[in-house]
């Protein structure tokens, strides 16, 4: 509101007839204190008889009001559109990073469909023998995604969690299925990406 008053007062200053000898009598100076500090405003007196300047002032104020209303409506519309956006997510590869990213996407509640493409077969994905370690920072991030480490087969050692990759992926897939998002997993599908440079 303070900014609008300041803009209106500046616009009024622009239309004061400075060439007139009596301009100092037509303008009253006020010091107005707002929370952001004091501003000096010039308010023309009511005895200004130039109808053209009043029409210009009215046109400028109307234009300013239209711009402000348009900006406010557009900002509100963009905010609503971002909140209501729905997307389909495609994940290539069912490694720990891919499934964790998919879990994070599903929890935003904006994902309508989740599709995985994996070049290995289902048994090979779940039977991966190598282990991964989640340090304290990683476990904190995963806990924010509602990953329950007590339900994943693994061990804690020095604030780090160790587990087989297959166990972790199986847990994340079950968490994604509990989210009631339409999920499709295509195993034994190789995806080719063509890059045009």
Backbone as CSV, one residue per row, in Angstrom:
resi,resn,N_x,N_y,N_z,CA_x,CA_y,CA_z,C_x,C_y,C_z
1,UNK,0.827,-1.187,0.000,0.000,0.000,0.000,0.868,1.245,0.000
2,UNK,1.951,1.227,0.787,2.835,2.389,0.848,3.461,2.681,-0.506
3,UNK,3.818,1.621,-1.225,4.417,1.811,-2.540,3.428,2.440,-3.506
4,UNK,2.158,2.050,-3.421,1.139,2.608,-4.299,0.953,4.094,-4.027
5,UNK,0.918,4.474,-2.758,0.785,5.889,-2.406,1.978,6.670,-2.923
6,UNK,3.158,6.114,-2.778,4.362,6.780,-3.258,4.305,6.973,-4.766
7,UNK,3.854,5.956,-5.497,3.757,6.059,-6.957,2.729,7.111,-7.347
8,UNK,1.587,7.141,-6.678,0.558,8.132,-6.981,1.084,9.533,-6.727
9,UNK,1.803,9.733,-5.637,2.334,11.058,-5.325,3.386,11.483,-6.332
10,UNK,4.198,10.560,-6.792,5.196,10.894,-7.807,4.511,11.259,-9.111
11,UNK,3.455,10.544,-9.469,2.721,10.867,-10.692,2.090,12.246,-10.580
12,UNK,1.555,12.597,-9.413,0.997,13.927,-9.234,2.073,14.995,-9.365
13,UNK,3.256,14.726,-8.907,4.356,15.680,-9.034,4.687,15.958,-10.492
14,UNK,4.542,14.958,-11.330,4.897,15.122,-12.733,3.981,16.090,-13.463
15,UNK,2.774,16.270,-12.978,1.808,17.095,-13.694,1.589,18.465,-13.058
16,UNK,2.468,18.891,-12.190,2.388,20.239,-11.619,2.942,21.224,-12.641
17,UNK,2.259,22.308,-12.823,2.694,23.320,-13.780,3.782,24.171,-13.127
18,UNK,5.037,23.799,-13.360,6.163,24.470,-12.722,6.418,25.832,-13.350
19,UNK,5.998,26.018,-14.586,6.241,27.295,-15.263,5.399,28.419,-14.673
20,UNK,4.365,28.064,-13.968,3.512,29.079,-13.368,4.226,29.742,-12.202
21,UNK,3.966,31.030,-12.042,4.594,31.774,-10.950,4.013,31.342,-9.620
22,UNK,2.725,30.999,-9.628,2.074,30.656,-8.373,2.173,29.161,-8.052
23,UNK,3.112,28.453,-8.638,3.157,27.005,-8.408,3.400,26.674,-6.949
24,UNK,4.136,27.544,-6.258,4.398,27.259,-4.852,3.133,27.401,-4.017
25,UNK,2.162,28.200,-4.491,0.917,28.333,-3.759,-0.044,27.178,-4.054
26,UNK,0.143,26.527,-5.198,-0.752,25.440,-5.577,-0.331,24.099,-4.976
27,UNK,0.857,24.042,-4.424,1.379,22.781,-3.922,1.635,22.903,-2.434
28,UNK,1.207,21.916,-1.698,1.503,21.852,-0.277,2.493,20.717,-0.071
29,UNK,3.475,20.931,0.744,4.479,19.915,1.010,4.173,19.252,2.346
30,UNK,4.231,17.936,2.351,3.984,17.167,3.563,5.112,16.173,3.753
31,UNK,5.437,15.915,4.970,6.352,14.832,5.303,5.482,13.712,5.882
32,UNK,5.480,12.587,5.194,4.661,11.459,5.612,5.596,10.353,6.069
33,UNK,5.424,9.884,7.273,6.277,8.825,7.803,5.563,7.490,7.684
34,UNK,6.239,6.540,7.023,5.750,5.177,6.921,6.718,4.278,7.674
35,UNK,6.381,3.024,7.733,7.255,2.094,8.436,8.597,1.949,7.743
36,UNK,8.647,2.146,6.439,9.899,2.017,5.708,10.713,3.296,5.739
37,UNK,10.203,4.333,6.322,10.927,5.605,6.370,10.025,6.716,5.896
38,UNK,10.524,7.930,5.946,9.727,9.078,5.539,9.879,9.352,4.057
39,UNK,8.816,9.814,3.451,8.878,10.250,2.059,8.280,11.639,1.989
40,UNK,8.740,12.433,1.030,8.170,13.761,0.850,7.169,13.674,-0.292
41,UNK,5.985,14.159,-0.049,4.970,14.100,-1.091,4.468,15.495,-1.397
42,UNK,4.152,15.693,-2.638,3.589,16.967,-3.077,2.161,16.713,-3.505
43,UNK,1.246,17.429,-2.919,-0.158,17.247,-3.249,-0.683,18.563,-3.796
44,UNK,-1.132,18.587,-5.037,-1.635,19.839,-5.589,-2.935,20.256,-4.917
45,UNK,-3.158,21.523,-4.876,-4.375,22.030,-4.249,-5.572,21.785,-5.164
46,UNK,-6.767,21.944,-4.604,-7.987,21.685,-5.356,-8.322,22.813,-6.326
47,UNK,-7.619,23.915,-6.231,-7.950,25.049,-7.094,-7.297,24.967,-8.465
48,UNK,-6.641,23.827,-8.776,-6.010,23.672,-10.085,-7.114,23.563,-11.132
49,UNK,-7.131,24.478,-12.075,-8.248,24.552,-13.011,-7.941,23.977,-14.382
50,UNK,-6.806,23.309,-14.567,-6.447,22.760,-15.867,-7.099,21.382,-16.032
51,UNK,-8.168,21.257,-16.855,-8.859,19.968,-16.980,-8.018,18.918,-17.696
52,UNK,-7.105,19.355,-18.558,-6.265,18.398,-19.272,-5.337,17.650,-18.318
53,UNK,-4.793,18.369,-17.351,-3.899,17.697,-16.397,-4.662,16.693,-15.547
54,UNK,-5.920,17.010,-15.207,-6.725,16.049,-14.447,-7.011,14.804,-15.276
55,UNK,-7.281,14.971,-16.548,-7.550,13.819,-17.408,-6.302,12.967,-17.576
56,UNK,-5.155,13.601,-17.727,-3.903,12.846,-17.842,-3.632,12.083,-16.558
57,UNK,-3.855,12.762,-15.427,-3.662,12.084,-14.146,-4.591,10.879,-14.024
58,UNK,-5.836,11.057,-14.399,-6.792,9.946,-14.317,-6.392,8.798,-15.235
59,UNK,-5.927,9.124,-16.445,-5.495,8.075,-17.370,-4.287,7.320,-16.836
60,UNK,-3.337,8.052,-16.280,-2.143,7.401,-15.731,-2.517,6.521,-14.550
61,UNK,-3.363,7.026,-13.676,-3.770,6.227,-12.517,-4.572,4.998,-12.933
62,UNK,-5.429,5.146,-13.929,-6.190,4.002,-14.426,-5.265,2.958,-15.031
63,UNK,-4.304,3.408,-15.818,-3.332,2.480,-16.406,-2.534,1.776,-15.323
64,UNK,-2.102,2.533,-14.332,-1.345,1.952,-13.224,-2.180,0.915,-12.484
65,UNK,-3.435,1.227,-12.240,-4.320,0.292,-11.552,-4.527,-0.980,-12.367
66,UNK,-4.714,-0.847,-13.670,-4.895,-2.017,-14.538,-3.648,-2.889,-14.523
67,UNK,-2.471,-2.277,-14.584,-1.222,-3.046,-14.565,-1.068,-3.780,-13.241
68,UNK,-1.381,-3.123,-12.141,-1.254,-3.758,-10.823,-2.232,-4.922,-10.693
69,UNK,-3.471,-4.725,-11.113,-4.470,-5.802,-11.031,-4.076,-6.966,-11.935
70,UNK,-3.614,-6.674,-13.149,-3.188,-7.732,-14.064,-2.024,-8.528,-13.473
71,UNK,-1.046,-7.837,-12.907,0.108,-8.518,-12.313,-0.320,-9.405,-11.150
72,UNK,-1.218,-8.909,-10.322,-1.683,-9.706,-9.184,-2.441,-10.948,-9.647
73,UNK,-3.316,-10.794,-10.628,-4.089,-11.936,-11.128,-3.179,-12.953,-11.802
74,UNK,-2.224,-12.489,-12.593,-1.301,-13.408,-13.266,-0.443,-14.162,-12.256
75,UNK,0.038,-13.486,-11.223,0.838,-14.159,-10.194,0.017,-15.229,-9.488
76,UNK,-1.225,-14.906,-9.162,-2.093,-15.869,-8.500,-2.385,-17.059,-9.413
77,UNK,-2.661,-16.806,-10.679,-2.928,-17.876,-11.645,-1.709,-18.778,-11.806
78,UNK,-0.508,-18.200,-11.913,0.709,-19.007,-12.046,0.936,-19.866,-10.812
79,UNK,0.645,-19.328,-9.639,0.800,-20.099,-8.402,-0.154,-21.290,-8.388
80,UNK,-1.412,-21.059,-8.748,-2.401,-22.146,-8.792,-2.000,-23.187,-9.824
81,UNK,-1.528,-22.739,-10.982,-1.137,-23.673,-12.043,0.033,-24.544,-11.604
82,UNK,1.001,-23.963,-10.894,2.132,-24.763,-10.404,1.678,-25.780,-9.371
83,UNK,0.725,-25.390,-8.509,0.246,-26.309,-7.478,-0.569,-27.459,-8.068
84,UNK,-1.278,-27.213,-9.146,-2.154,-28.226,-9.730,-1.507,-29.024,-10.858
85,UNK,-0.256,-28.758,-11.158,0.418,-29.426,-12.282,0.530,-30.928,-12.013
86,UNK,0.305,-31.722,-13.035,0.427,-33.177,-12.963,1.370,-33.626,-14.059
87,UNK,2.260,-34.567,-13.725,3.270,-35.002,-14.688,3.404,-36.519,-14.659
88,UNK,3.947,-37.037,-15.745,4.342,-38.443,-15.821,5.863,-38.479,-15.735
89,UNK,6.396,-39.396,-14.937,7.839,-39.493,-14.720,8.341,-40.797,-15.315
90,UNK,9.399,-40.704,-16.117,10.042,-41.877,-16.708,11.438,-41.990,-16.124
91,UNK,11.745,-43.174,-15.579,13.050,-43.424,-14.965,13.745,-44.501,-15.775
92,UNK,14.946,-44.197,-16.235,15.733,-45.172,-16.991,16.772,-45.753,-16.051
93,UNK,16.613,-47.024,-15.745,17.508,-47.706,-14.820,16.903,-47.767,-13.431
94,UNK,17.029,-48.935,-12.811,16.470,-49.120,-11.468,17.575,-49.243,-10.438
95,UNK,18.575,-48.412,-10.568,19.625,-48.370,-9.559,19.159,-47.582,-8.347
96,UNK,20.006,-47.495,-7.333,19.619,-46.775,-6.110,19.248,-45.313,-6.358
97,UNK,19.967,-44.659,-7.255,19.671,-43.248,-7.527,18.335,-43.105,-8.249
98,UNK,18.083,-43.954,-9.228,16.836,-43.877,-9.984,15.610,-44.129,-9.129
99,UNK,15.653,-45.164,-8.294,14.479,-45.470,-7.479,14.280,-44.433,-6.375
100,UNK,15.378,-43.876,-5.844,15.245,-42.830,-4.831,14.652,-41.565,-5.439
101,UNK,15.090,-41.209,-6.645,14.511,-40.048,-7.332,13.031,-40.279,-7.620
102,UNK,12.675,-41.498,-7.989,11.269,-41.815,-8.243,10.443,-41.701,-6.962
103,UNK,10.998,-42.156,-5.835,10.295,-42.039,-4.557,10.079,-40.573,-4.191
104,UNK,11.097,-39.751,-4.403,10.959,-38.314,-4.119,9.907,-37.682,-5.020
105,UNK,9.869,-38.093,-6.280,8.883,-37.541,-7.217,7.468,-37.950,-6.831
106,UNK,7.293,-39.198,-6.434,5.963,-39.689,-6.071,5.434,-38.955,-4.843
107,UNK,6.300,-38.610,-3.923,5.844,-37.963,-2.696,5.468,-36.501,-2.885
108,UNK,5.727,-35.935,-4.048,5.273,-34.570,-4.312,3.786,-34.523,-4.612
109,UNK,3.163,-35.660,-4.846,1.733,-35.792,-5.155,1.362,-35.163,-6.500
110,UNK,2.338,-34.872,-7.338,2.050,-34.316,-8.660,2.244,-35.347,-9.763
111,UNK,2.731,-36.517,-9.412,3.026,-37.547,-10.399,1.777,-38.385,-10.623
112,UNK,1.343,-38.461,-11.882,0.179,-39.283,-12.211,0.581,-40.677,-12.658
113,UNK,1.752,-40.786,-13.261,2.213,-42.076,-13.768,3.725,-42.147,-13.603
114,UNK,4.201,-43.308,-13.184,5.626,-43.542,-12.986,6.011,-44.772,-13.799
115,UNK,6.979,-44.615,-14.706,7.380,-45.700,-15.597,8.880,-45.923,-15.455
116,UNK,9.257,-47.177,-15.199,10.669,-47.570,-15.113,11.037,-48.395,-16.339
117,UNK,12.222,-48.152,-16.854,12.796,-48.984,-17.914,14.122,-49.533,-17.398
118,UNK,14.246,-50.852,-17.395,15.473,-51.503,-16.910,15.912,-52.534,-17.934
119,UNK,17.210,-52.538,-18.237,17.709,-53.479,-19.245,17.932,-54.873,-18.678
120,UNK,18.024,-55.014,-17.354,18.194,-56.335,-16.745,16.832,-56.955,-16.449
121,UNK,16.851,-58.248,-16.163,15.618,-58.938,-15.800,15.315,-58.703,-14.327
122,UNK,14.082,-59.010,-13.950,13.639,-58.757,-12.579,14.527,-59.455,-11.546
123,UNK,14.849,-60.718,-11.773,15.672,-61.457,-10.806,17.055,-60.840,-10.657
124,UNK,17.621,-60.363,-11.755,18.946,-59.749,-11.685,18.916,-58.443,-10.892
125,UNK,17.817,-57.722,-10.996,17.710,-56.454,-10.255,17.633,-56.718,-8.759
126,UNK,16.790,-57.662,-8.355,16.614,-57.923,-6.926,17.765,-58.719,-6.318
127,UNK,18.545,-59.422,-7.141,19.639,-60.242,-6.621,21.001,-59.577,-6.771
128,UNK,21.037,-58.287,-6.925,22.337,-57.604,-7.003,23.057,-57.787,-5.672
129,UNK,24.292,-58.272,-5.749,25.006,-58.654,-4.533,25.851,-57.547,-3.920
130,UNK,26.180,-56.533,-4.679,27.050,-55.517,-4.084,26.270,-54.697,-3.061
131,UNK,27.024,-54.115,-2.154,26.405,-53.375,-1.063,26.577,-51.878,-1.261
132,UNK,25.689,-51.159,-0.629,25.822,-49.705,-0.611,25.809,-49.236,0.833
133,UNK,26.375,-48.073,1.038,26.453,-47.499,2.375,25.804,-46.120,2.346
134,UNK,24.933,-45.869,3.293,24.319,-44.551,3.446,24.923,-43.888,4.670
135,UNK,25.579,-42.763,4.455,26.149,-42.048,5.593,25.042,-41.287,6.326
136,UNK,25.438,-40.553,7.359,24.451,-39.871,8.193,23.624,-38.862,7.386
137,UNK,24.289,-38.121,6.507,23.576,-37.125,5.691,22.568,-37.803,4.755
138,UNK,22.984,-38.901,4.121,22.082,-39.628,3.218,20.896,-40.216,3.971
139,UNK,21.149,-40.764,5.147,20.040,-41.340,5.919,19.061,-40.258,6.368
140,UNK,19.571,-39.065,6.691,18.660,-37.972,7.061,17.774,-37.571,5.885
141,UNK,18.359,-37.510,4.699,17.574,-37.178,3.505,16.530,-38.258,3.244
142,UNK,16.938,-39.523,3.352,16.002,-40.625,3.094,14.912,-40.706,4.162
143,UNK,15.235,-40.350,5.398,14.202,-40.334,6.441,13.152,-39.264,6.156
144,UNK,13.571,-38.151,5.544,12.596,-37.129,5.148,11.674,-37.647,4.049
145,UNK,12.152,-38.636,3.282,11.321,-39.281,2.262,10.545,-40.463,2.841
146,UNK,10.540,-40.590,4.164,9.811,-41.625,4.903,10.362,-43.025,4.644
147,UNK,11.664,-43.130,4.448,12.302,-44.443,4.335,12.549,-44.945,5.755
148,UNK,12.016,-46.128,6.053,12.154,-46.724,7.379,13.284,-47.746,7.333
149,UNK,14.425,-47.383,7.878,15.592,-48.262,7.814,15.429,-49.507,8.678
150,UNK,14.483,-49.499,9.607,14.238,-50.694,10.416,13.571,-51.795,9.593
151,UNK,12.971,-51.441,8.469,12.313,-52.432,7.614,13.166,-52.851,6.425
152,UNK,14.402,-52.405,6.377,15.324,-52.809,5.315,16.386,-53.700,5.946
153,UNK,16.629,-54.833,5.315,17.659,-55.739,5.825,19.029,-55.079,5.650
154,UNK,19.713,-54.870,6.745,21.021,-54.237,6.710,21.519,-54.008,8.128
155,UNK,22.673,-53.370,8.248,23.248,-53.135,9.572,23.675,-51.674,9.700
156,UNK,23.643,-51.214,10.951,24.150,-49.885,11.285,25.552,-50.050,11.848
157,UNK,26.452,-49.209,11.407,27.805,-49.219,11.948,28.358,-47.797,11.877
158,UNK,28.628,-47.234,13.034,29.205,-45.894,13.126,28.348,-44.872,12.369
159,UNK,27.051,-44.877,12.661,26.067,-43.967,12.062,25.934,-44.096,10.550
160,UNK,26.363,-45.190,9.998,26.193,-45.483,8.571,25.350,-46.742,8.442
161,UNK,24.548,-46.794,7.391,23.691,-47.945,7.165,24.194,-48.694,5.944
162,UNK,24.460,-49.999,6.115,24.955,-50.856,5.035,23.870,-51.854,4.665
163,UNK,23.642,-52.009,3.365,22.657,-52.978,2.897,23.002,-53.411,1.475
164,UNK,22.414,-54.529,1.076,22.558,-54.950,-0.321,21.675,-54.071,-1.191
165,UNK,22.116,-53.815,-2.400,21.360,-52.961,-3.311,19.996,-53.564,-3.616
166,UNK,19.943,-54.871,-3.782,18.668,-55.530,-4.080,17.639,-55.313,-2.981
167,UNK,18.072,-55.379,-1.721,17.150,-55.147,-0.600,16.613,-53.714,-0.611
168,UNK,17.507,-52.777,-0.857,17.102,-51.371,-0.874,16.105,-51.102,-2.009
169,UNK,16.406,-51.626,-3.193,15.526,-51.405,-4.349,14.163,-52.051,-4.117
170,UNK,14.165,-53.245,-3.544,12.898,-53.919,-3.257,12.059,-53.110,-2.268
171,UNK,12.700,-52.552,-1.247,11.972,-51.734,-0.271,11.393,-50.473,-0.933
172,UNK,12.194,-49.813,-1.760,11.731,-48.578,-2.406,10.575,-48.877,-3.362
173,UNK,10.662,-49.994,-4.102,9.546,-50.358,-4.985,8.267,-50.599,-4.183
174,UNK,8.382,-51.240,-3.033,7.180,-51.467,-2.217,6.645,-50.145,-1.663
175,UNK,7.535,-49.209,-1.324,7.083,-47.893,-0.844,6.382,-47.121,-1.955
176,UNK,6.892,-47.241,-3.174,6.256,-46.556,-4.311,4.883,-47.157,-4.593
177,UNK,4.761,-48.485,-4.485,3.463,-49.126,-4.724,2.441,-48.724,-3.661
178,UNK,2.896,-48.480,-2.436,1.986,-48.043,-1.369,1.469,-46.623,-1.603
179,UNK,2.121,-45.866,-2.459,1.712,-44.474,-2.695,0.511,-44.360,-3.627
180,UNK,0.026,-45.473,-4.147,-1.141,-45.508,-5.045,-0.944,-44.695,-6.320
181,UNK,0.286,-44.595,-6.784,0.576,-43.958,-8.065,0.647,-45.053,-9.113
182,UNK,0.086,-44.797,-10.280,0.145,-45.781,-11.357,1.608,-46.012,-11.730
183,UNK,2.088,-47.231,-11.484,3.497,-47.551,-11.696,3.621,-48.716,-12.666
184,UNK,4.501,-48.543,-13.642,4.803,-49.619,-14.589,6.311,-49.820,-14.590
185,UNK,6.713,-51.090,-14.497,8.133,-51.420,-14.522,8.364,-52.353,-15.702
186,UNK,9.173,-51.916,-16.636,9.497,-52.724,-17.813,10.912,-53.258,-17.656
187,UNK,11.005,-54.542,-17.308,12.308,-55.190,-17.203,12.721,-55.710,-18.570
188,UNK,14.005,-55.936,-18.714,14.583,-56.474,-19.941,14.255,-55.585,-21.151
189,UNK,14.255,-54.289,-20.919,14.001,-53.308,-21.988,15.211,-52.383,-22.079
190,UNK,15.813,-52.370,-23.228,16.960,-51.503,-23.438,16.475,-50.216,-24.098
191,UNK,16.889,-49.110,-23.564,16.483,-47.809,-24.085,17.658,-47.202,-24.824
192,UNK,17.399,-46.799,-26.044,18.444,-46.136,-26.828,18.146,-44.648,-26.867
193,UNK,19.170,-43.897,-26.587,19.042,-42.446,-26.626,19.916,-41.939,-27.753
194,UNK,19.319,-41.206,-28.670,20.075,-40.640,-29.785,20.390,-39.191,-29.476
195,UNK,21.633,-38.855,-29.609,22.059,-37.478,-29.394,22.399,-36.854,-30.731
196,UNK,21.772,-35.758,-31.007,22.070,-35.022,-32.231,22.871,-33.794,-31.845
197,UNK,24.103,-33.767,-32.281,24.961,-32.624,-31.957,25.145,-31.736,-33.149
